[in-house]
Amino acid sequence: MKTPIAILMKSHLVDLLRSWLLSGLSLAARCGFLLALVTLFTAQPIGAAEPTNSVLHFDGNGSYLELPPHILDGYKEITVEAWVRPERLGEWTRFFEFGSQKDRFVASWYGSYNVHVATGNWTALGEINLLNRYDKIGWIHLAVVSRVDGFESYINGEKAIVERTPEKHYPTGDGEFYFFGKDTFGRDEEDYCGQMDEIRIWDKALSAAEIKAGLLGRSHWGTTNLVVLVNSDTNRVKSINMKESSAIFRGGLIWKIQERSVLEMSRPLNTQKLQIFLPSELNAATNLTINSINLDKEIAYGHRRGFGSHDEFATNSAGRRSLELDASWLLHPSSTEILFYTWSSSGDLFTAVHPFSVTGSGLTAPTVELSRSDTNAL
């Protein structure tokens, strides 16, 4: 049953059309009027018209962003960048993975944030262990530059990883898959849970200055060298032969209204050397690796396996053997302690729990001593 308002609107519309038909308007004017009228009464919001303050939300349960296969084939170097805000991280959670098991290019988290290239014959991996809980860190900007002979990665515009590959490789993997937020081969890796924004891929190796300059604003499709742009305004992908397409939303991937503060751009990456001294029992040990677990009020996170190897340890003039590591954090570290541990060849456990206190000049105690312990320490 029609309401009186609907009947009144219909009556006014009929009167309007009658006056128009009887007027002396030209055919062009009448067509223009009709087009405007149809647009007024039929226009509806569409899914692509998202608010400019929307970000991509990954639910950690099968949602991911996919680029068309082989769309990046032929590029000799690329830069992948995005703003990310993890809510939960698990085992080898992906920022992105390009390629298949035969030849892949990956940025992920496994305690540390790492970037690696893997083929059937070799793997090259670079990593950094931030002393921040990623679920408390807020928005961070990640950029990964890939060339045929190596790669590097930046956090908030600061270079954090540099690695050379033993052989030349495809900078974008073998082209079978391009996923953000999910691995490409369906194993036990946990899907990314959190937000991403301003996903960009360039067909060149951006310099440190260009990456920092890009932190300040949003990009626009058509910018020179920009071949992928996914944000709330644009979803476009361009191949080397100029063919354009769009990224594909998989699973429960959705736009979520949320703003990024400009303050996120001004948090520098701090780094300081931390020296780990070994006990005399380990002076002759070979193939020794140091592992770590970050602790935040007794909550363990950021497990990192395998710092260094036997040829990276140094011996000082007093005969003390040590390994020098980088401690890195944004603003203030979340961790209150960090547990280091290693095993001897005979199965003996050596540990050290190192409290962190950061002052304006850095860590107040930049050394730690490993000592014999028991398995209950873990």
Residue pairs with C-beta under 8 A, 6 or more apart in sequence:
2 10
20 30
20 33
25 33
48 235
50 232
50 233
50 255
51 232
51 257
52 232
52 233
53 232
53 257
53 258
53 259
54 232
54 255
54 256
54 257
54 258
55 83
55 85
55 195
55 196
55 197
55 232
55 255
55 256
55 258
55 260
56 65
56 195
56 196
56 197
56 199
56 230
56 253
56 254
56 255
56 256
57 63
57 194
57 195
57 253
57 254
57 255
57 256
58 64
58 181
58 191
58 192
58 193
58 194
58 195
58 196
58 253
59 191
59 193
59 251
59 252
59 253
60 87
60 88
60 190
60 191
60 192
60 193
60 194
61 191
61 193
61 251
61 252
62 182
62 191
62 250
62 251
62 252
63 181
63 182
63 191
63 249
63 250
63 251
63 252
63 253
63 254
64 179
64 180
64 181
64 182
64 191
64 192
64 250
64 251
64 253
65 179
65 180
65 181
65 196
65 199
65 230
65 247
65 248
65 249
65 250
65 253
66 177
66 178
66 179
66 180
66 247
66 248
66 250
67 178
67 228
67 237
67 247
67 248
68 178
68 237
68 245
68 248
69 175
69 176
69 177
69 178
70 175
70 176
70 239
71 175
71 178
71 237
71 238
71 239
71 245
72 78
72 98
72 172
72 175
72 178
72 201
72 227
72 228
72 239
72 240
73 172
73 175
73 239
73 240
74 239
74 240
74 241
75 171
75 172
75 203
75 227
75 240
76 147
76 148
76 171
77 145
77 146
77 147
77 148
77 171
77 203
77 204
77 205
78 145
78 146
78 171
78 172
78 201
78 202
78 203
78 204
78 205
78 227
79 143
79 144
79 145
79 146
79 200
79 201
79 202
79 204
79 205
79 206
79 211
80 96
80 107
80 143
80 144
80 146
80 200
80 201
81 141
81 142
81 143
81 144
81 198
81 199
81 200
81 201
81 202
81 206
81 211
81 214
82 95
82 141
82 142
82 180
82 196
82 197
82 198
82 199
82 200
83 139
83 140
83 141
83 142
83 196
83 197
83 198
83 260
83 264
84 95
84 139
84 140
84 141
84 142
84 194
84 195
84 196
85 138
85 139
85 140
85 194
85 195
85 196
86 93
86 109
86 134
86 135
86 137
86 192
86 193
86 194
87 135
87 193
87 194
87 195
88 135
88 190
88 193
88 194
89 109
89 134
89 135
89 190
89 192
89 193
90 189
90 190
91 110
91 188
91 189
91 190
92 108
92 109
92 110
92 183
92 189
92 190
93 108
93 109
93 110
93 189
93 190
93 191
93 192
93 193
94 106
94 107
94 108
94 179
94 180
94 181
94 182
94 183
94 189
94 191
94 192
95 107
95 108
95 109
95 142
95 180
95 181
95 192
96 106
96 107
96 144
96 178
96 179
96 180
96 181
97 104
97 105
97 106
97 107
97 108
97 173
97 177
97 179
97 182
97 183
97 184
98 104
98 105
98 106
98 172
98 173
98 175
98 177
98 178
98 179
98 184
99 105
99 170
99 172
99 173
99 174
99 175
99 176
99 177
99 184
100 173
100 174
100 176
100 177
100 184
100 185
101 184
101 185
102 119
102 120
102 174
102 176
103 118
103 119
103 120
103 169
103 170
103 173
103 174
104 117
104 118
104 173
104 174
104 184
105 117
105 146
105 151
105 169
105 170
105 171
105 172
105 173
106 115
106 116
106 117
106 118
106 183
107 113
107 114
107 115
107 142
107 144
107 153
108 114
108 116
108 189
109 134
110 303
110 304
111 129
111 292
111 293
111 294
111 301
111 302
111 303
111 304
111 305
112 127
112 128
112 129
112 130
112 302
112 304
113 127
113 128
113 129
113 130
113 142
113 153
113 155
113 160
114 125
114 126
114 127
114 128
114 161
115 125
115 126
115 127
115 144
115 151
115 153
115 161
115 163
116 123
116 124
116 125
116 126
117 123
117 124
117 146
117 151
117 165
117 169
118 124
119 167
119 169
121 167
122 165
122 166
122 167
124 150
124 151
124 163
124 164
124 165
124 166
125 163
126 151
126 152
126 153
126 161
126 162
126 163
127 161
127 304
128 153
128 155
128 160
128 161
128 326
128 328
129 292
129 294
129 302
129 304
129 326
129 327
129 328
130 137
130 155
130 302
130 328
130 329
130 330
130 333
131 294
131 302
131 327
131 328
131 329
131 333
131 334
131 335
131 338
131 356
132 329
132 330
132 333
132 334
132 335
133 294
133 296
133 301
133 302
133 334
133 335
136 334
137 330
137 334
138 264
139 195
139 197
139 260
139 261
139 264
140 155
140 156
140 264
140 267
140 330
141 154
141 155
141 156
141 157
141 215
141 264
141 265
142 153
142 154
142 155
143 153
143 154
143 157
143 206
143 211
144 151
144 152
144 153
144 154
145 151
145 152
145 153
145 154
145 205
145 206
146 171
146 172
146 205
147 171
147 205
148 168
148 169
148 170
148 171
149 164
149 165
149 168
150 162
150 163
150 164
150 165
151 161
151 163
151 165
151 171
152 159
152 161
152 162
152 163
153 159
153 160
153 161
154 160
154 208
154 211
155 269
155 330
156 215
156 265
156 267
156 268
156 269
156 330
157 208
157 211
157 212
157 215
158 268
158 269
159 208
160 269
160 328
172 178
176 184
177 184
180 192
180 196
180 199
181 191
181 192
181 196
181 253
182 189
182 191
182 192
182 250
183 189
195 256
195 258
197 231
197 260
198 218
198 219
198 231
199 228
199 229
199 230
199 231
199 247
200 214
200 219
200 226
200 228
200 229
200 230
201 226
201 227
201 228
202 225
202 226
202 227
203 225
203 227
203 240
204 225
206 214
215 265
216 265
218 231
218 233
219 226
219 229
219 231
220 229
220 234
221 229
221 234
221 236
227 237
227 238
227 239
228 236
228 237
228 238
228 247
229 235
229 236
230 236
230 247
232 255
235 246
235 247
236 244
236 245
236 246
237 244
237 245
237 246
237 247
238 244
239 245
267 330
267 331
268 330
269 328
269 329
269 330
270 328
270 329
270 330
270 331
270 358
270 362
271 326
271 327
271 328
272 326
272 327
272 328
272 362
272 363
272 366
273 324
273 325
273 326
273 327
273 366
274 324
274 325
274 326
274 327
274 354
274 363
274 366
274 367
274 368
275 322
275 323
275 324
275 325
275 366
275 367
275 368
276 290
276 322
276 323
276 324
276 325
276 340
276 352
276 367
276 368
276 370
277 320
277 321
277 322
277 367
277 368
277 369
277 370
278 285
278 288
278 313
278 320
278 321
278 322
278 323
278 350
278 370
279 350
279 369
279 370
279 371
279 372
281 344
281 348
281 350
281 372
282 288
282 321
282 342
282 344
282 350
282 370
283 315
283 319
283 321
285 310
285 344
285 345
286 310
286 345
287 309
287 310
287 345
288 308
288 309
288 310
288 313
288 342
288 344
289 305
289 306
289 307
289 308
289 309
289 342
290 306
290 307
290 308
290 323
290 325
290 340
290 341
290 342
290 370
291 303
291 304
291 305
291 306
291 307
291 340
291 341
291 342
292 302
292 303
292 304
292 307
292 338
292 339
292 340
292 341
293 300
293 301
293 302
293 303
293 304
293 338
293 339
293 341
294 300
294 301
294 302
294 303
294 334
294 335
294 337
294 338
294 339
295 301
295 335
295 336
295 337
295 338
295 339
295 353
296 334
296 335
296 336
297 336
301 335
302 335
307 323
307 325
308 323
308 325
312 323
313 321
313 322
313 323
314 321
314 322
314 323
314 324
315 321
315 322
316 322
327 356
327 363
327 366
329 358
332 358
333 356
333 358
335 356
336 355
336 356
337 353
337 354
337 355
337 356
338 353
338 354
338 356
339 351
339 352
339 353
339 354
339 377
339 378
340 351
340 352
340 353
340 354
340 368
340 370
341 349
341 350
341 351
341 352
341 370
341 373
341 377
341 378
342 349
342 350
342 370
343 349
343 350
344 350
348 372
349 372
349 373
349 374
349 375
349 377
349 378
350 370
350 371
350 372
350 373
351 370
351 371
351 373
351 377
351 378
352 368
352 369
352 370
352 371
354 365
354 368
355 365
356 363
357 363
357 364
357 365
358 364
